[in-house]
């Protein structure tokens, strides 16, 4: 993987597809707003995932056809959802009790920054005009054992998001286990970030140049190969 050629990096749907492959059959999963919501579209057909939304639904399905949308049936991102057999509704407080009680298996969230020791900043830049709304993220990352992050590898200005230390206000400390970006898959280990998979068209040196923290290179580093129709 010493030469770069062809398409560089993954599209957002491709990143979501890659994250979906790591969800275990039978898991209860909370998907954050934005790219994480796409994960539900790419879970392998032989796995059953039970989706949870913090506004009080367990077991919802994909977005319904426009004519079947119900404005009272939405997820936390205010987007219409359908219901699967066995779905249930509950009070907002009960939903957060489920989160805080450790009854979810995974949450997949977006991020502004992730540090090499698993710290997460995903709610504010700390700017004077920033909206102070951490939302349910602080509960999710504290109560869910497997916190996965989906994010672009760099900001629109080209600044790294995988940091040696976060410069934005933290959502939580030491909670992130894995990060999926358009550049690759990164595990958070005791030694920092380990790149285990790399996106097409990129070299390790190119990824390192766009990462603020040092990278450990997996002995079994492999190329991410996504389906051709994504």
Secondary structure, DSSP 4 states (H G I P E B T S, - for coil): --S--SS-S--HHHHHHHHHTTPPTT-EEEE-SSGGGGGGGSS-TT---EEEETTTEEEEESPPPGGG--TTSB-TTS-B-EEEEEEEE--HHHHHHHHHTT--SEEEE--SEEETTS-EE-S----TT-----TTHHHHHHH-SEEEEE--SB-TTS-BSEESS--SPPSBSS-EEEEE-SSEEEEEETTEEEEEEE-TT--HHHHHHT-SS-EEEEEEEEE----TT-
